[in-house]
Amino acid sequence: MTKSTSIIPKLPCQTVLTPSERLFSQTFIRDFRSPHARQNVGKSWKTYYHNIPDEFVKSHISGNFWLGTKAAWYPTFYNLDIDRPTPELIEKLENRLEKYGISEGQRLYMTSPSYAKTGNFRIYFSLEYRDKPPTFNLGYGALCNAFSDLCEIYPQKRRKDRLPCGRDQDLLINGSVLTNLTWEQELHWLLKLDSINVDLLPHEPELFDSLNNTEPIPASKDVAVLITNGLQQHSTRHVSQFQLLSHLWRSNWLPDDAAQYVKNWIRNKHNGLSKDAAQGKWSTINAEIDRQTAHIWARRALPDTPNNFAALITQPDLLEAAKLFPADVVRQKQFINLVSYYRPRSYHDFVFISRRIWTEEIAGSRTYKGFIKDLKKHGILESVDSYKTGSYCRKFRLALPNSTAAIMQDGRNVTHYYDALRVAFNNDQRVIAEATKIDRTTIWRHLRKKPA
């Protein structure tokens, strides 16, 4: 009999982190987007799908191997990845940093492991928005607007980013590599960085005239009652927690703070209307709140800020998607993603849409070209294919139904495909299936979930 082998990697024994190591872990991987990866020297990256064990953290900062993760919901740091820099590129970078008023106290240079051969290095930043860390979408988008023509920006949603302070990742000061610093000292200097206000970074110019609302959406009447008076009916704890967490997400709260707020709220204001709370099943309740928090903060859309009005769709757009791509849920979703980006900018004759928007916001790197081709076959998309790197991207004109009535809920634009179907057709699965020509089982499977 042969010995069976497992495809699941064997995890190292759990170890206790020192306070400095714990600080590193809390700074860089407290709410990362799974999976993560590790790379041994001279080897390729290897992906893992389990939680990051403490031993991996120790191994990264001790130089045994490198650890990489995808973006967190609220990254502590962003970085510019400078590959094979030339004098011209360095000059452009310095001019750009000066243009946006990013001082020396707001940026930190660190070598990449290949620095000795290629000169590759990274520039680290800490961002803020209304005195809080911005959402990933807001921070990443602002840095892309400012620097994407010169270099790549990390962390990213779909690609893992090598964490700092590891092997051959040293501080770089005025061209000198400080190899004598410990990783604790490097972390100390990173944490000392002054934050950059996202508002000082460039916004997409075509949106300036359309963003008028600068105040967060206030709490709805139902949420205000919950906050003040607690649970109102039996068997409503789950949905009430979801409503509160959604409101806190829209108010740009950190996920850990929001979860703790709701945990305290249900303890103090369950009013005897929750069976689990009355029986003291707090571990069950806390676990459920944590799951709800993870689901809500994983949304692609931004919390309610002016950026909420940078995307919108209408009910005729959903019907147009079904008309163009009947029974094709993938193409319909891609069409709605395109429309939600295009409509707020449609007062322009042509709208600039970069490759990053096509691949990250609308379709995907392997499917967006086919999607564009399909739209042109239908005769509803025109393009001007000239572009200039660093100045402007390709521009497009999309023929849309003549409608301006955005699909909204609680004063917020709804742009997620299934949520928009839910709101536009009053959650009637039969009507939705008939309108979209999508299999009713598929509709039921998605609509039975809580709204995103």
DABELUR-V772664 format. One record per residue. RES is the residue in one letter. OMEGA is omega in whole degrees, 0 to 359 (none if undefined). Layout:
# DABELUR-V772664
<<RES/OMEGA> <RES/OMEGA>>
This chain:
# DABELUR-V772664
<<M/180> <T/179> <K/179> <S/178> <T/181> <S/177> <I/180> <I/182> <P/178> <K/183> <L/176> <P/178> <C/179> <Q/179> <T/180> <V/179> <L/173> <T/178> <P/179> <S/178> <E/177> <R/178> <L/177> <F/181> <S/180> <Q/181> <T/191> <F/186> <I/184> <R/179> <D/183> <F/177> <R/179> <S/3> <P/175> <H/183> <A/175> <R/181> <Q/172> <N/181> <V/179> <G/181> <K/177> <S/177> <W/176> <K/187> <T/176> <Y/185> <Y/177> <H/175> <N/182> <I/179> <P/180> <D/181> <E/177> <F/178> <V/179> <K/182> <S/179> <H/186> <I/175> <S/174> <G/179> <N/173> <F/180> <W/179> <L/180> <G/178> <T/170> <K/186> <A/171> <A/176> <W/179> <Y/183> <P/176> <T/181> <F/170> <Y/177> <N/173> <L/181> <D/184> <I/182> <D/177> <R/185> <P/173> <T/177> <P/179> <E/180> <L/179> <I/179> <E/178> <K/179> <L/181> <E/178> <N/181> <R/178> <L/179> <E/181> <K/182> <Y/174> <G/179> <I/186> <S/180> <E/179> <G/180> <Q/180> <R/180> <L/182> <Y/180> <M/181> <T/168> <S/180> <P/180> <S/186> <Y/184> <A/182> <K/189> <T/185> <G/181> <N/177> <F/180> <R/176> <I/184> <Y/178> <F/167> <S/183> <L/174> <E/177> <Y/184> <R/176> <D/176> <K/173> <P/179> <P/171> <T/178> <F/183> <N/182> <L/181> <G/181> <Y/180> <G/180> <A/180> <L/177> <C/178> <N/184> <A/192> <F/189> <S/178> <D/182> <L/186> <C/175> <E/179> <I/177> <Y/0> <P/180> <Q/180> <K/191> <R/181> <R/182> <K/183> <D/178> <R/179> <L/182> <P/173> <C/179> <G/182> <R/179> <D/175> <Q/187> <D/176> <L/182> <L/183> <I/178> <N/178> <G/180> <S/180> <V/182> <L/183> <T/184> <N/182> <L/173> <T/179> <W/177> <E/179> <Q/177> <E/177> <L/179> <H/181> <W/175> <L/183> <L/178> <K/182> <L/172> <D/182> <S/175> <I/177> <N/182> <V/181> <D/180> <L/178> <L/187> <P/170> <H/178> <E/188> <P/183> <E/182> <L/188> <F/184> <D/186> <S/181> <L/184> <N/184> <N/183> <T/180> <E/176> <P/176> <I/180> <P/179> <A/175> <S/181> <K/181> <D/180> <V/179> <A/178> <V/179> <L/182> <I/185> <T/191> <N/180> <G/181> <L/183> <Q/182> <Q/173> <H/174> <S/178> <T/185> <R/184> <H/183> <V/179> <S/176> <Q/181> <F/179> <Q/180> <L/180> <L/178> <S/178> <H/180> <L/176> <W/180> <R/179> <S/174> <N/175> <W/170> <L/184> <P/180> <D/179> <D/180> <A/180> <A/181> <Q/179> <Y/183> <V/176> <K/177> <N/181> <W/183> <I/177> <R/186> <N/189> <K/176> <H/173> <N/179> <G/184> <L/177> <S/180> <K/180> <D/179> <A/180> <A/179> <Q/177> <G/180> <K/187> <W/179> <S/177> <T/180> <I/180> <N/180> <A/179> <E/178> <I/178> <D/179> <R/178> <Q/179> <T/180> <A/180> <H/184> <I/183> <W/176> <A/181> <R/178> <R/184> <A/178> <L/171> <P/184> <D/177> <T/172> <P/183> <N/177> <N/182> <F/175> <A/179> <A/176> <L/173> <I/180> <T/179> <Q/176> <P/177> <D/178> <L/179> <L/177> <E/178> <A/180> <A/179> <K/182> <L/186> <F/182> <P/177> <A/180> <D/186> <V/181> <V/180> <R/178> <Q/178> <K/179> <Q/179> <F/179> <I/175> <N/179> <L/182> <V/182> <S/177> <Y/189> <Y/189> <R/181> <P/183> <R/190> <S/175> <Y/171> <H/177> <D/174> <F/182> <V/176> <F/177> <I/184> <S/177> <R/179> <R/179> <I/179> <W/188> <T/184> <E/184> <E/189> <I/184> <A/180> <G/186> <S/182> <R/186> <T/189> <Y/180> <K/177> <G/178> <F/177> <I/180> <K/179> <D/180> <L/179> <K/176> <K/178> <H/177> <G/181> <I/181> <L/172> <E/179> <S/170> <V/193> <D/176> <S/177> <Y/178> <K/182> <T/179> <G/181> <S/179> <Y/181> <C/179> <R/180> <K/189> <F/173> <R/184> <L/177> <A/184> <L/173> <P/183> <N/182> <S/179> <T/182> <A/183> <A/171> <I/186> <M/174> <Q/183> <D/178> <G/184> <R/178> <N/177> <V/183> <T/174> <H/190> <Y/184> <Y/177> <D/178> <A/176> <L/181> <R/183> <V/185> <A/184> <F/173> <N/176> <N/178> <D/187> <Q/179> <R/180> <V/180> <I/180> <A/179> <E/182> <A/186> <T/184> <K/179> <I/180> <D/185> <R/178> <T/177> <T/178> <I/181> <W/183> <R/182> <H/184> <L/177> <R/176> <K/176> <K/179> <P/177> <A/none>>
